[in-house]
Every structure is written in structure tokens, then in C-alpha cells.
Amino acid sequence: MNLVEKEFVGFMKKFDAFPFQMVINGESYLAGNGTPEFTVVFHRVPNVSDLMASTSIALGEAYMNGDIEIEGDLYDALYHFLGQISGFSTDKKALKRLIFTSNSKRNQRKEVSSHYDIGNDFYRLWLDETMSYSCGYFQSEHDSLYQAQCNKTDRILNKLYLKEGMSLCDIGCGWGFLLIEAAKKYRIHGVGITLSMEQKKKFEERIREEHLEEYLTVELMDYRDLHLLNMKFDRVVSVGMIEHVGRENYKLFLSCVKNSLKPGGVFLLHYISALSENPGDAWIKKYIFPGGVIPSLREIINIAGDFQFYTIDVESLRRHYNKTLLCWNQNFQAHREEVEAMFDKEFARMWELYLCACAAVFMNGIVDLHQILFTNGINNELPTVRWY
């Protein structure tokens, strides 16, 4: 074993909460004590200097380019390994421009576009028919992904306590399934906003297909420009969007919602959350969600109070997101060859790593998923029980 390999094995052995086996040049090395939970074959080991700069990026890139192979199930290996992510090294000073990006409108539009404008044909391969790119709700262990996404949408609409003729704004509307269901079932008038041209295009197609032009519109718009609509809504919903806002802008985001919502109006916020405040994972920021930051539950609840948002209900859907991601990965693997034809093998390995790693960190509690229901000031018209 050469010096680079020796230093590498020494670095990796500190992740010993669950024993695993490393194979380098045919030789095996054990991290931790006991029977290995998984085996990693290293065709080339990263330099320790790269691991110290960012353990996440160094190992993530090694997997992407094929230097790392997992024997067995990737998700299972990541579930055991990523529970120790707090021990990863990150040189925040050297990676400052990656970890702390600009929150300007121009840059955030660019960051959102880099992920969501990959192409509707790509997302159609592994999402379900609803084209919902957020956590489903599995009422039964036998629910399909499609059923879980319908369940999730119904649950949100029920929580919003919609009535015919109400107005609803969806901030970060995606491909539009939630607003389409709201219009069909409740005959509300809805406006969706997104920064993705691909999502806007597909949503507009769906509006025409469903003959909902009288009820729905979609705007390519930053949340900071909501005032340009000159509308006050009965209800506001935002699903999986605040993660793109940036910690410095949480107050601004909630202020924009406040100014767009009628007194007593209901606001549902659905987002990936964390126990504490941190800037996020470097590999995810570099390759998947540039600029993405996960808010903690406590900071959102705390800020909401400053704007007279009353917290009515909080629900965790953490394990539902684990199952959603595993379903997405199953679909992704079924279309792996098509993905590689669209992009390349490195992209496919990157996306596989993203889906499995996210499933793992939801299952081991590194991150959570919360739905919070607020009212804009006091609302004494809602039922006094959990009506949904």
C-alpha cells in the first residue's frame, strides 16, 4: 500500500459507527469492528487533501466517475455511512463561493434553471404521471407512487380548507398538478409562479388540455415580484420552494407571502427541514441544487411569528419522503439506459447517488420534511379540530 492509499484508509477508518470493508488493489481493510455492513471497491483512492477540503465532493466525484463501486445496494450502504455526515470535512473558506452563493434574482433564476430546466423529457422518465417532484403521502404501504402523490395533493388541499371561488397562489408551482387538482375539485381561481421555463411550458399545456383557462394562469416570476400581480389571495401554498430562497431571505420570503395574503388567509408551507441551521452539503450544492439551503423547523416558526403568522398545525412526512425517493430511484433505474443516452454515464451515476443519498438521510434523520399550516393573523372561521 502506497502512502496515498495509507493516508486514505486512515482517514476513512474514523467513520466506524457501522463497520464496512474497503477493497484497494485486491487488499481488504476494515473500518469499525464486526461484520461489514457493506463493501466499497476503490479503483482509485481520493487524495486526503481533497477529502479534507470536502469529504462530500471527493467521495461523490469518485463515485460519479467510477473510481468507487459499491458491492450490493447503494442505498443501504449510504444509509449506514451518511449517518456520520457530521464528521465530514468541509473547508468553508476555500469553498465560500460554492457554499454561500448570491441571493440576487438573476443568480437564483440561474440556479433554479440549472436543475429544473434539465428537460421535461428527463423528469417524465422517473416521476409519476402527476409530474410531482416532492414528497408523496403513502396512506397504505401498498400505495403506488402515483397514488401517494395524489394523496399528498389532496391532503394539502384539505388543509387549505378551500371553498369554491377562492383564490389560491402556488409559489414554486412546478408542473402544476396541485393547482390543476384544486381547480377541478374546488373551482378555485389559481395563479402559479415558477422560475423554470420548462415547468411553465408544461403547466400551460396541461391547463389547455384540462380546459382550465378560466381558472388558472402561470407566471415566470420571482417570489419577490408577487406584488406585481396586484392580488390578495385567500390561500397561499408553497411546496419545496423555500429551500431555494437562502437563509438571508427567509424573512423577505415570508413578508412577500404576508403581503399577498388576505387577513385571516391560510398559508401552507411544505419544505425539507433540519434540526439545526447549517449551510448545506457541498456536493449537493455543486452538482444538484446550486444555492440550496435547508431551513430548520425552529427558525421558520420563529420568523413566522414576527409577521403575525399563527401556527395552526405542523406535520412531519420524513419517512414518506424516504419511500418517495426510493420509488423515484426504482423508476430511474428502469430507464437508466435512456438517461445515459440523453446525457452520459457520469450524469446517471450522479443522479443515482443523489436519489439514494437523499433517501438515506431522510431515513436516518439527518433531514426531515415538514408541512406547516399558518393563518395570516387570527382566523376563527376554521374548524376547531383537525378537519383534514
SULMORA-V103619 format. One line per field, one symbol per residue. ss: DSSP state (H for helix, E for strand, C for the rest). psi: psi as a letter, one per 30 degrees, with the letter a starting at -180 (. if undefined). A space follows every 10 residues. Layout:
ss->???
psi->???
This chain:
ss->CCHHHHHHHH HHCCCCCCCE EEEECCEEEE ECCCCCCCEE EECCCCCHHH HHHEHHHHHH HHHHCCCEEE ECCHHHHHHH HHHHHHHCCE CCCCCHHHHC CCCCHHHHHH HHHHHHCCCH HHHHHHCCCC CCCCCCCCCC CCCCHHHHHH HHHHHHHHHC CCCCCCEEEE ECCCCCHHHH HHHHHHCCEE EEEECCHHHH HHHHHHHHHC CCCCCEEEEE CCHHHHHHHC CCEEEEEEEC CHHHCCHHHH HHHHHHHHHH EEEEEEEEEE EEEECCCCCC CHHHHHHCCC CCCCEEHHHH HHHHHHCCEE EEEEEECHHH HHHHHHHHHH HHHHCHHHHH HHCCHHHHHH HHHHHHHHHH HHHCCCCEEE EEEEEECCCC CCCCCCCC
psi->kleeeeeeee efffigekkl kkjjhfkkkk kakakkflkk kjfkklkeee eeejeeeeee eeeeggfkkk jakeeeeeee effgfffkkj ifeegefeei lkgleeeeee eeefefgeke eeefeflaff hkhlkljjfk ffkleeeeee eeeeeeeeef hklkflkkkj jhfbggeeee eeeeffhljl kkklgkeeee eeeeeeeeef hgfffklkkj kkffgefffh kkkekkkjjh efffekefge eeefeeeeff klkflkkkkj lkllelklfl keeeeefdik fkkjlleeee eeeeefghjk jekkkkhefe eeeeeeeeee eeefgeeeee eecleeeeee eeeeeeeeee feeggellkk kkklkjakjg fllflif.
